Amino acid sequence: MDMTQAELGARLRVSDQTVARWEKDQSEKDRPADLMLRVLLLGSPLAEPEGNNILRDLIKLLDELQERDEAKEKADLFEHGQQWQDVRLVL
């Protein structure tokens, strides 16, 4: 992706030495770093245009999941007198 180990490490919030160990197969990437690395690759020129389409679909899916979660949170609340209460706390 035309990045130095330090640049990639900064984006993934790990040290450049950690990136170097990954490149030399001396250590495994943790799951969040692996996922973020894949997302960075999808958004890079190396993956165009298919990567951008996949990334756009992924963002759309994440937005839909967020909307679903927010709708569920609202459904779990009900008005009790002058205050809103969480149904899960009452049950």
C-alpha positions in Angstrom: 0.0 0.0 0.0 3.1 2.2 -0.4 3.4 2.9 3.4 6.3 2.6 5.7 6.1 0.3 8.7 5.9 3.5 10.9 3.0 4.9 8.8 1.1 1.6 8.9 1.8 1.2 12.6 0.5 4.7 13.3 -2.8 3.9 11.5 -3.2 0.6 13.4 -1.9 2.1 16.7 0.9 -0.3 17.0 4.7 0.2 16.8 6.7 -0.1 13.6 8.5 -3.0 15.2 5.2 -4.8 15.6 4.5 -4.3 11.9 8.0 -5.6 11.1 7.4 -8.8 13.2 4.1 -9.3 11.3 6.0 -9.0 8.0 8.6 -11.5 9.1 5.9 -13.9 10.4 7.4 -13.6 13.9 4.1 -12.8 15.5 0.4 -12.9 14.7 -1.8 -9.9 14.2 -4.6 -9.6 16.7 -8.1 -9.7 15.2 -8.8 -5.9 15.4 -5.5 -5.1 13.7 -6.1 -7.7 11.0 -9.6 -6.3 10.3 -8.3 -2.8 10.2 -5.5 -3.8 7.8 -8.0 -5.4 5.5 -10.2 -2.3 5.6 -7.2 -0.1 4.8 -6.3 -2.4 1.8 -9.9 -2.1 0.5 -9.6 1.7 0.5 -6.2 1.7 -1.2 -5.5 2.2 -4.9 -4.4 -1.5 -5.0 -8.0 -2.6 -4.6 -9.7 -0.2 -6.9 -12.4 -0.3 -8.1 -13.7 -3.5 -6.5 -12.3 -2.7 -3.0 -14.1 0.6 -2.9 -17.3 -1.1 -3.8 -16.8 -3.7 -1.1 -15.9 -1.0 1.4 -19.0 1.1 0.4 -21.2 -2.0 0.9 -19.6 -2.7 4.3 -20.2 0.9 5.5 -23.9 0.6 4.3 -24.3 -2.7 6.3 -22.7 -1.1 9.4 -25.0 1.9 9.1 -28.1 -0.5 8.9 -26.9 -2.4 11.9 -26.4 0.8 13.9 -30.0 1.9 12.9 -31.4 -1.4 14.1 -29.5 -1.2 17.4 -30.8 2.3 17.9 -34.4 1.2 17.1 -34.1 -1.7 19.6 -32.8 0.6 22.3 -35.8 3.0 21.8 -38.2 0.0 21.9 -36.7 -1.1 25.2 -37.6 2.3 26.8 -41.1 3.3 27.9 -42.5 6.4 29.5 -43.2 6.1 33.2 -44.8 9.2 34.6 -42.5 12.1 33.7 -39.4 9.9 33.3 -38.2 7.4 30.7 -37.2 4.1 32.1 -35.3 1.1 30.7 -37.6 -1.9 30.5 -34.7 -4.2 31.1 -34.1 -2.6 34.5 -37.8 -2.9 35.5 -38.0 -6.6 34.6 
